[in-house]
């Protein structure tokens, strides 16, 4: 086993930081260490917190961290940041709010920029969760910022998914469209002091009755005011209830197994795409094709099909539809 | 040439709708028609309008459409909707606002949902732009909603990129981080009546002086109040100035050639990933591997590398690093 893997398993925070840096660089040593520590994971519990911008996710993470630290458990925080050009100044504020935990050695905080990544949650987040787990972290909080695929991707890494909503964002039904109801284990209507919070909570509860996604687990709908800490204790209890439910029903093992399978398939695609890019970058015929496409002698899609069917790509499976 | 391609080139709106439906379904007839009409494109001008939620992009599109229709030119509108679970009720309002154009046969409107797509602008948007172009549309407006990759992807389809900003979103410098300055040809600070609009415009202008991205084209920074139409005439003039600049400098041809090259490379990756998924779905050995990954006998990434190096994937280029 590599030195870094050994130090990680011994719980050394510096080894954890180092491994994450290696992961970010795509260093082969990181893959080697991840392979070595993989069998030592599974003890940590991972909670994903997602929701629209302005729903107070970071404040919820901050308050949950505070609460859990009082029990002596260690906490790892991964903030997934799509680094949108338009994210505004909120992130800076979040960082400032979180700074009370920076000096606490029982809290490990790391942001991941996902700009330039394809949809879903990037593989590095999954590796970071596994690294934190291997290093002996008790609770891992993964916060996904922004909108779209990255949020829904939280299901690929979290044991419990908390969806935070903002009563000021308007129509609860619109807020809940497109996939969120399939992934939410706990709903939080944050900013409970604002107008519309109760109505939003009731609307969600009503929709849950109609949808009845899971017969065994009814996602609770909580009201919080994360800035003051109101409702956070209750949220933590519901997260523990959900953990208990998953553990006793066998759902936890099932969920984690599915996550690993999906990660494998995504990795196959990722590595293949990367090799394709290398291949393409070194292909002398490619330039001629590109110039033909640019000059409208052929359309891009047809040209792509022809290129893939050319002799260079003649393996049977590549040409199989 | 297929019947649909012929009818499209004759400018039949129903053929256009039909082709787009075929594109959405991934019907091979669509690819065939796109191939046939490709050489007949290039006459339309494409303006991309992007920016954060709430910056009034749809209102700007609506007002530009109104203005351009008064000159008799036809307009195609493509609203790219990442179908985020959290997009709120804004889209519905946008649709209602646009309805005055629905009865105008000189305006073609279509939304594209991009949920489930990987980063950047999905290929279907590029095909739709090309189909509108082939059908004789004069001006094509592509609006991208949401945050992240989809916005920056607008550069892969637009001749002129308009970035709309909202003075209420706060710090202009934060708003402009990460890639937007490289793609913006025209800046619009919308809601010019709100506090901070002038300051934001000045801050952007100041940053542009420092950055000086293109020595030949200085992106203008405009103040608009799209709801009342204020500043829209000026925006339209600046778009035409930019078109003139691109045309006389040779930049238009260069930009479009680059877009086509990029589209080709993306199509190669897309088709290959799709074939890989088919391959994987029909591989009898795969289940055993998946179960090993789920049971933590091997970690997902190492397993992916091993799978790709197995005899099934023995083509030289696949194994080349």
Interface residues (C-beta under 8 A of the other chain):
Chain A: X31 X34 X35 X38 X39 X41 X42 X51 X52 X53 X82 X83 X84 X85 X86 X87 X88 X89 X92 X115 X116 X117 X118 X119 X123 X126 X127 X130 X146 X147 X148 X149 X150 X151 X152 X169 X170 X171 X174 X175 X176 X177 X178 X179 X180 X256 X257 X258 X260 X261 X263 X264 X265 X267 X268 X269 X270 X271 X272 X273 X275 X276 X277 X278 X279 X280 X289 X290 X293 X294 X295 X296 X298 X299 X300 X301 X302 X303 X304 X305 X307 X308 X312 X313 X315 X317 X318 X319 X320 X321
Chain B: X31 X34 X35 X38 X39 X41 X42 X51 X52 X53 X82 X83 X84 X85 X86 X87 X88 X89 X91 X92 X115 X116 X117 X118 X119 X123 X126 X127 X130 X146 X147 X148 X149 X150 X151 X152 X169 X170 X171 X174 X175 X176 X177 X178 X179 X180 X256 X257 X258 X260 X261 X263 X264 X265 X267 X268 X269 X270 X271 X272 X273 X275 X276 X277 X278 X279 X280 X289 X290 X293 X294 X295 X296 X298 X299 X300 X301 X302 X303 X304 X305 X307 X308 X312 X313 X315 X317 X318 X319 X320 X321
